[in-house]
Amino acid sequence: MRVFNSDGSEPEMCGNGVRCFARLIAELENLSGKQSFTIHTGAGLIVPEIQEDGKVRVDMGEPILKASEVPTKLPPNKDQSTVKAKLDVDGLIWNVTCLSMGNPHCVTFSTESNKDLQVDELNLADIGPKFEHHEMFPAQTNTEFVHVFSSNHLKMRVWERGAGATLACGTGACAVVVAAVLEGRAEGSCTVDLPGGPLDIEWREDDNHVYMTGPAEVVFYGSVPL
Ligand SMILES: N[C@H](CCC[C@H](N)C(=O)O)C(=O)O
């Protein structure tokens, strides 16, 4: 599977895209019931599995925490991660945790002056590009702004690299749960509310893999003359 952002850039991976890809294969092959596929992506092999209830569960692999592999130029902690780092965006200091799910993510729950982000009040069109193109992210970044309802219920908005504000970001939802666990804000299994709907995310201790479960439905068929 190859995926392209709306600006034409080609990211390594797309979590929502791979769910839709699995659904399309099942529709085209007229498959029903539980189905599992191995998809080659720019982030390696990804395994989506269509569940009996029709939802798609994706093994998104292991999160990448090493700063140089996110990649970010933020000064790393002793364990080489950038958990609870400080990012200066136009003079405002944001508390961030950066990681990769095959593509780069910067997750924030607060600024130095505001400990509880009211995500619906943020002007993403203003601040999003300042994160996306920040000098600390040599490959740019997807940025997730998160409110914590409880230790297993989060809400996020996302400014995506190469796409802007979107209704949903599967790799972003995975990055949000990993960051929340690392910051001590959440447990490993969470529901993440996105503008486009909820996703169930589980970061499993036994294999260190992140699993994302959510719907995928055909909404139209079309063709694109190239
Ligand atoms: N804009 C992202 C790619 C799409 C990721 C998102 N749509 C998802 O569902 O994971 C990037 O450039 O890394």
The ligand as an SDF file (V2000), in Angstrom:
LIG
                    3D

 13 12  0  0  0  0  0  0  0  0999 V2000
   -0.3000   12.8060    7.2930 N   0  0  0  0  0  0  0  0  0  0  0  0
    0.3840   11.5850    7.7840 C   0  0  0  0  0  0  0  0  0  0  0  0
   -0.0220   10.3650    6.9500 C   0  0  0  0  0  0  0  0  0  0  0  0
   -1.4330    9.9410    7.1860 C   0  0  0  0  0  0  0  0  0  0  0  0
   -1.5930    9.4990    8.5900 C   0  0  0  0  0  0  0  0  0  0  0  0
   -3.0170    9.4530    9.0620 C   0  0  0  0  0  0  0  0  0  0  0  0
   -4.0120    9.8310    8.1090 N   0  0  0  0  0  0  0  0  0  0  0  0
   -3.3310    8.0940    9.6360 C   0  0  0  0  0  0  0  0  0  0  0  0
   -4.4920    7.6630    9.5770 O   0  0  0  0  0  0  0  0  0  0  0  0
   -2.3830    7.4570   10.1810 O   0  0  0  0  0  0  0  0  0  0  0  0
    1.8900   11.7660    7.6030 C   0  0  0  0  0  0  0  0  0  0  0  0
    2.3070   12.5120    6.7150 O   0  0  0  0  0  0  0  0  0  0  0  0
    2.6200   11.0910    8.3570 O   0  0  0  0  0  0  0  0  0  0  0  0
  1  2  1  0
  2  3  1  0
  2 11  1  0
  3  4  1  0
  4  5  1  0
  5  6  1  0
  6  7  1  0
  6  8  1  0
  8  9  2  0
  8 10  1  0
 11 12  2  0
 11 13  1  0
M  END
$$$$
